[in-house]
Amino acid sequence: MEKVEKKRIDWIDTLRGLAMFFVVWGHNQKNGTLIRKYIYSFHMPMFFFISGLTFGEANKLPFKDFLKKKVKGLIIPYIVLNIVCYIIRLIFYKTGIIASFDYIGYIGGVFYANNKILPIPAGPSWFLISLLLVDIIFYFLKRNTNSDFELGVSCFICALISYVNSLSKFQIRGPFHFEAVLMGVMFYYLGYLFIKNIKKFDFLLKDNTRMLFYGLALGSIGFITAYVNRRVSMDANLYGSITLFFISSICTILGLVLFVNLFLKKSHFLKTIGQNTVFYLGYHSMLILVMKHFYIKLFNSNLYVLLIAIGMTIVLYPLSILVKKYCPILIGKINIKALN
């Protein structure tokens, strides 16, 4: 039984690593490209889905212990990443790599944690705060509902509130990307439900031919519906058609689950990235700033952008391992006795 659980964790880490690559690739893309449109249709929902896959153990903890664990795993890394990236951006500004530096705005952005209102030094790190809120909301919903059906209805209501807000002329853009948090709860629930019923998918996960067929079918549906839909961006509170959004994101996520199990289950490279996503999340945007300063013309080509994304992922790989081993403070790994 222990071997089965270990393998399942490896599979989730690999999926998380692949999702992180899509984040790097998507952030390198120019606004308006089809590739960026497709990646943004599923990459943030996918991270919430993956987080839901791992909720089972957290559900057993008392809330006090649950919160301590999340503060250590999300809040402290968020603060550290932004302190370090604040310094890096200041250095970039002084050396001419970036044209401007908002001394006060960046500090306010760290506290508000919504980069559509105030800039955040480690821009993508907003996800860590949003994930914390999703964790807490889902924890309380799970504890206060009597069945997975009731839990699903509650999560759907959260998503519906988020969607209605996105349609309003007077959108609420709250702190911590709270509008995205409410939508994220739904994908978190789907991940939780998927892993809880994983045995029911054995007919797929143990048959390579079926995995290939269903993976291609789901991936195709996901791409086509994302193409037909308008622009999607969870952090910008944009979903287009809610029906197309859910179809495209869910189909693509499930297609990638099958793809990982079929082709990448033994990928140590992606598994390691999946175990070091905080490092990638915080620092890949700094690398993008450098690349765009020196090689801005390369970003006009989709092929070069893909190669740049692959190159960044490879370059950050040994750095993430070295930082985790020798300087974990750079990713917020701080031993605070008060939290133990």
Order of alpha helices (4+ residues) and beta strands (2+ residues): alpha-alpha-alpha-alpha-alpha-alpha-alpha-alpha-alpha-alpha-alpha-alpha-alpha-alpha-alpha-alpha
